[in-house]
Amino acid sequence: TPLMIAAEFGQLEVLQYFIKMKADLNVRTSDENNNMNALHYAVIDGSASCVETLLKAGIKKNEHTSTGLDALDFAARIDNVIILKILIAWGVGDIDHALFVAKENGSFNSMEILNKAIACKKDLFNKAKINALQGNIIMDLKSFDEKTLHEVIKAFLN
């Protein structure tokens, strides 16, 4: 589709035009072309702006090709850490599988980023670390007055 071609060649303005014209973001290529979508093509092209545009527009972000790879896997395979970070921030893909793909392809920069993401994920759900921080968080919250707390919440939501 023209949307996929724009993504494949990093043509941001053309991509934005098709999105504005309500092009189907989630159309996929045929089986012969691995059932890819525009996000896969944007990642392979290395166009961070096209990747972000597609994600913001609401493309299905965790689609797998017929080869079993998703957008995060492609970023790991080509060792594009900028796009890798964008995709991780958007919750795209399986970080553990992407690490496997990175190792398989010798993508050392991606391995470093993915290992850090895995460590962060483990820390985020580490009960002992949460309990250790709990007292500090409560003390910090008590130091806010109603106006300051409202400003912090407003800034957090924006």
N, C-alpha and C positions, 0 to 999 in steps of 0.2 A: 504494500500500500504506500501511497505518498508519505504518510506519517512515518512509516518505518524507514523509508529512504531518507527522509529528513533527519531522523535519529541516527541512522547508520553513517551519515556523512557530517554529522555535527552542525547541521543547519538550524540553529536556534530560532531565528526569526520565522523560518518556514514552519518549523515544528509548532511554534506559538500560534501561527495563523491557523493551522489545522486543528489545534486544540480549541481555538476560539470558534471555529466553524463546526464544533461538536463532532469531530472525527472519532470513530470508535478507537479508544486507547488500547483496548484489550484484544484486538484482532491478532491472530497468530499466523505464521507462515504454514505452509503445507508440511506434511511429514517428511518429504524429500529435503526440506530446508530446516529440519529439526524442531518444528513448532515454536519458533522464536517469536518474541514480541518486540515492540519498540524499545523497551527498557534494556533488553539484552543487547540490541544493536547499539544503543547509546553508550552502554558500558564498554563494549568491545571497541567502539570508536575512540573512547577515552574522553568523551565530552561531558564533563562534570555539570555544565550548565544545562545540557539536555536531560541528563539524569535527574537533576533537581526539579526541572520543569515538569517532567513526566510524573514524578512522585507527587509534587504539589497538585497536579491535575487529577490525581486519583487512579493512576494505572494500578492494576493488580500487581503488587510488588514481589510476591513470592512464587511466581509461576516458574515451573521447570520446563526445560526443553525436552525433546524426546531422548536426548542423551543423558538426562537426569541432572543437568546443571541449572542453577538459577543465577540471577544477576550478581549476587555476592560471590559465587563460585567463579564467574567470568572475571570479575575484578581481581580476585586472588590469583587466578591463572595468569593474567597479564601483568600482575604486580603493580597495579595502579592504586597506590595508597590513598590518594585524594578521593577517588570514587569509593574505595573501600570504606573510608571513614564516613562518607555521606550515607552509604547504604547501611552501615552499622547503626548510625544515628537514627535512621528511619526504621530500624527493626527489620531490615530485609534479610531473608535467608537464615541458614543454619550456620552459625559461626564455627562449630566443630567440623562440619563437613567442608566449609571453605578452607579451614586450616589444613585438612587432608589434601585438598586440591592444591593449595599453595606449596605444601611439602612435596607433592608429586611432581610439581613443575619447577621446583627450585626457586620459588618466589620468596626470597628471604625477607624483603621489606614487608610483604604481606604477612608472612609468618609472625614477625615481630608485633605488628598491629593486632593481629588476630589473637595472639597469646595474651596481649595486654587486655583485650576486650573480654577474653575468657576469665582472666584474673579479676577484672572489675565486676563481672557478673557474679563470680563466686563471693567476692567481698560484699556485694550488694545484698546477698541473701545469707550472709554469715551472722548467725544469731549472736555469737559472742561479741563481734565487732559492733553490732547494732546496740546491744546492751551497754557496751562500754561508752558509746557516744550518747546514749539516751540522757544521762545526767547533764551533759554539756548542752544538748539541744533544749532541754527544759529550762535551764538557766538562761540561755540566749533568748528564748521566747518570753520569759518573764521580764526581760529588760526592755521589751517593746511596749510602748503605750498604744492605745487604740489607733491613733492616727498613723504611727510608724508601722504598725502591723498591717494596716490596710494598704499602705504604700508598698510594702514588701510583697503582699499577696497579689496586688495589682501588677507589679513588675514581674513576678513569677509567672503569671498567667499570660503576659504579653510576649 
